Amino acid sequence: MNKLEKLFNPSSVVVIGASEETGKIGNIISKNLLELGYSGKVYFVNPKHEKLFNQDCYKKLSEIEDGVDLAIVAVPAKFVNEVIQDGANKIKNYVIISAGFSEIGEDGLKQEKELNKLAKSNQLNILGPNCLGFINPEMKLNASFGSGMTKEGNISFVSQSGALISALMDISIKESIGFSQIVSVGNKMDVDEVSMLEFLANDEKTKVIGMYLEGIKNGPDFISVVKKVSKIKPVVILKSGKTKKAQKAIFSHTGALAGSDEIMDAVFEKCGVIRAGDLEDFFGLLKLISNSKSDPDEKVVVLTNAGGVGVLTTDAFQNKEIKLGEISDEVKSELKSFLPAESSVENPIDLLGDTFEDRYQKTLEILEKQDKIKTIIAVLTPQNQTPVLKIAQALVQFKDKSQKNIVAVFVGGEKIDEALRILHENKVTVFSSPERAVNALNQYYFWKQKNDQGIVAEKIEINEERKEKALEIIKKAKEENREALLFNEASQIFNLYQIPCCKSWMINSGEDPVGDFNFPVVAKIDSDKVLHKSDQEALILNLKNEEDLNEATEKLSKNFPGEKIIIQEMIEKGAEIILGIKKDPIFGPVIIFGLGGIYTEVFQMIDLLILPSSREEISKRLMQSKIKFFFQGERGQKSYNLDEMTDILVRLQNLALEISEIKELDVNPLFIYNDGKSVLAVDIKIIF
Amino acid sequence: MNKLEKLFNPSSVVVIGASEETGKIGNIISKNLLELGYSGKVYFVNPKHEKLFNQDCYKKLSEIEDGVDLAIVAVPAKFVNEVIQDGANKIKNYVIISAGFSEIGEDGLKQEKELNKLAKSNQLNILGPNCLGFINPEMKLNASFGSGMTKEGNISFVSQSGALISALMDISIKESIGFSQIVSVGNKMDVDEVSMLEFLANDEKTKVIGMYLEGIKNGPDFISVVKKVSKIKPVVILKSGKTKKAQKAIFSHTGALAGSDEIMDAVFEKCGVIRAGDLEDFFGLLKLISNSKSDPDEKVVVLTNAGGVGVLTTDAFQNKEIKLGEISDEVKSELKSFLPAESSVENPIDLLGDTFEDRYQKTLEILEKQDKIKTIIAVLTPQNQTPVLKIAQALVQFKDKSQKNIVAVFVGGEKIDEALRILHENKVTVFSSPERAVNALNQYYFWKQKNDQGIVAEKIEINEERKEKALEIIKKAKEENREALLFNEASQIFNLYQIPCCKSWMINSGEDPVGDFNFPVVAKIDSDKVLHKSDQEALILNLKNEEDLNEATEKLSKNFPGEKIIIQEMIEKGAEIILGIKKDPIFGPVIIFGLGGIYTEVFQMIDLLILPSSREEISKRLMQSKIKFFFQGERGQKSYNLDEMTDILVRLQNLALEISEIKELDVNPLFIYNDGKSVLAVDIKIIF
């Protein structure tokens, strides 16, 4: 049994701060418990009253002798910890409505920390603080200060915003949407998105989990849990906070290229989470999945009574995974047998503007017999003689009998209002535009596909000996008050991780270059103050002999006094790749890879790799990436080595996971070749 | 006076095919004219009746002695031309409802051509055939077989789909949207999008023109007219037919890169047309523009009673032209003086979930005094105590007094229904999600910006002498049954247009190379059968001397017997650009330019140039293009020569407009340099 089972399905509830005074939160909650049909036992605590709502009122939690499954706390913040302390022995589940904790700043944060300590030491489950509460429609339990009750259903909605719960509940009444749980998580001190996912994954009433999140508390935990839960049921997340805030100075390409929202996208994609584009998409997806009778399918058939909207529906399929399915010749001739000659029996099937319900009905009957067709979109606009209501009823009848998924798109105003009500009540999902319908079906299908691929949960082994050696190098640099490694230090680390680097020699500015150089060579400044070497004439190429080299190092010494100079063999130019690591505050180290060179930021042909990933996942990701063309042998080019590139990313992942000191890492360029030569890191920047 | 003035504002109308029989189209139209309040004179024609609707019925049009402004034809297609022939002398304006013309195939097309001849020779204006008709709400004139009447207003809606008119009219009743004209253009034989634009541009009642188009009849006319009309009033187009159909074999990069929908996008962008993304965007934009009191502005202020939806609204501004404006310190302190401490006075201004109408009211009063704030989005979700109706009324009051634009976003269900009605009735535009609102404001602002830029209508002079010479070269190739030019022919044409080409020599396969070669050189096959030279080993690089060259030409001769071989000097590699011309069936020649080289299709960093364009426009377009970075000197690179590149595109435009025989043209690569060297076309393909 999940530890939250009793919190969300309690057979007895106590309200602390209960009140008979209208307008008080403790009053709203008490009345929600008493008046909406909850059949469990309800207790009240309020030191000022002997009786409330015609029953005994307790002074404090510890006075209640029966076991109580859940306590709802609605007293001012300053009293909350005391209340919990008092109850902690007997009562293990709490909803803390009270605001005034971490959301108000330092003082509140301090109190929340104490509360959390209480929770941990007493093994309590706490929803909130600073939340609206939750609603369990099957139990007719409204354990919140929101009003009303929704229908029972199979959608669980978890929200970081109470107002969105109010809005969705209001919409749900109008559109007959049913829920299994509606949960406001507030400050997410204890119960957070991860524990909700764990609980709802095994909640039999829940078919689809919808979440509105403004942040994610623990990135690695989230990844590990959500990818498992997504395999069991769809998780639809509306994640806000996309806009980039002004960031601090960024030292590397990687820092600039991997924004927090791009990372979020990559996490969702990796884990098979459906990310809703906006509020309407979010609500639409929840309804669609809630109502669907069978798994989403790639091929879709569209019926319409309006050519124009049919064309718009066809357009909506552009760049989508789902497709307009071919209608078989057999079906076409069946359709032709009763449809007017001007009808189209291609997909979309145009039933014409003068159709009554009969053509919809008969067409659906014919499609019902086709095993290959699993999803149907029925489009309608109200025209002069259109019997909108009867057509809606025909769709409902079909939906009741069939195992296929039918989705309606009705475009209109007053003439369709009553039809919408009937469709809503009978759980036919209806969208107000073809674009919304196709988009929702497509995202649902993405989940199915991702789910079928079978994501491997991978635990990456840490090589402690290697880690130790690498940390030693960074420690030395830190002792010199540096925040970045010199090239020769970075290449020592790369050697530990078997990522090949260009051979190099280092001298101090002013020193003469001495070494067994294989000319031609390049000379460049090695400094964390010089970000883009090509920008500042800190790089001199094609030095053919000792004389050239001496001249170059003198010039560099003069222009960049006090900096280190490195001399590298000129190597044959390969295709330029950028590799990077960025430490995300939520998800920890994230790898980027893509097209490198001086125009990296211009081309923006980069992808993210969320850790941990199995070798198989990395290889697949490479072949779906923006640089996949290198490994496909396009345009008559010999293809580059996918296995080798996969190895490099696997090793970079080891590096990222073992050396958590690294804030940003850039390899730009890493040369890759398609003539058998091994990859080579030419420039490396490691910031810690 | 526009020639369509009387068609759309007739003081008398005759229905041909009038009928008293319910269900007949001639009956619906007659009743629309008689029963909806049209005050003009109405005549009926039907050879089978003496009287209809208690008035005289004529046998044919020519019998009516009075002048009649407009005839509506609702007889079977086969009788239509006869009717028009009979009336053409006296009556100049027709709406032909009848279907059965070009839309049904060859026979219909023939009849439509005859009809068009009739129209031209008698200077008739014909709407249709195969249309729903039109509705002029100010005159209470429903000259269509759609039902009902909408409110009078300032939106003109022109549609290639009758069903969309029915849908929009139904929505308009629910949302109190008013129209100046609603026009179904049907087959667009005579009256098409261009004549409608010309008519509506000067129609004083029309503030915004909305069009649903499936195709555009005449591309160059459309461009020339719509760019002028867009300067006068916003033109919002929902263009369907985006999906790429399977195309015929494509011979050039350009052919593959410039799809017809990308060209449409570029045309709209050039001409300042607002392209609606989907049906809901379309309706939303029309309402927004219709209701707005002043020009759209870059800076927007958001008020909300829900933090979560506030964050989503902030997100919606990402990658938009419009921005959340800064709230001045003065305004902030005014706001703080009455808002609760927990409110946010940053933008979005969070009035908190427990707000009544008062905080909305006072905040709006304070914002009203700010000249710099012109656009306000008021967001609401219905929470426990939210007085939704009163807040809606507060917004209406503000809107009535203020010259600012106020837009509402109400997210909810039943609790907001009545408020929506009030907002609709009082012309406060309301959106169902923040994303829709921000998107519509952004597109409206795009129009304003584009309009302010001042597009120069440019007529390009044709150089007949040059044209003659170029055509001669193509003529010769045609005589040899070729569909493509050889490199040396293409470079002759480029010389005529002063686009520099690489020096080259041509030999036939099997011949020995003879020439004054400046080694190293390259040898390659010059054939329209070999599309991508690098794909098929048809290109041998870096031939250092005569021996190398001989060996190479022998190899090529062997592998590609019968083909021409060209020998070019190896030139220093520059940045690789692709240039191309594609002949679009609607818009004629279109130029593409972008990043060239072997990975052109992979990078897809190309832009389109719609012709004709002034030199200034071309230069501006280059600086907004995906390859603008070349001309900005990014990443420490010296910038490339914008003026030179502009010249090249100007010359390519001349070539495109003068040699209309060209179907596709590719230059790939064109080398450009940033060290003073002149651009150079290395490979040219011209297909005709």
Interface residues (C-beta under 8 A of the other chain):
Chain A: I28 I104 F145 G146 S147 S159 Q160 S161 G162 A163 L164 S166 A167 D170 I171 S172 I173 K174 E175 Y212 E214 L238 S240 G241 K242 T243 K244 G277 D278 L279 E280 N305 A306 G307 G308 V309 V311 L312 T314 D315 A316 F317 Q318 E342 G353 T381 P382 Q383 N384 Q385 V411 G412 G413 E414 K415 I416 D417 S432 S433 P434 E435 R436 H532 S534 D535 Q536 E537 I598 Y599 E601 V602 F603 M605 F629 E634 R635 G636 Q637
Chain B: G23 I28 I104 F145 G146 S147 S159 Q160 S161 G162 A163 L164 S166 A167 D170 I171 S172 I173 K174 E175 Y212 E214 L238 S240 G241 K242 T243 K244 G277 D278 L279 E280 N305 A306 G307 G308 V309 V311 L312 T314 D315 A316 F317 Q318 E342 G353 T381 P382 Q383 N384 V411 G412 G413 E414 K415 I416 D417 S432 S433 P434 E435 R436 H532 S534 D535 Q536 E537 I598 Y599 E601 V602 F603 M605 F629 E634 R635 G636 Q637
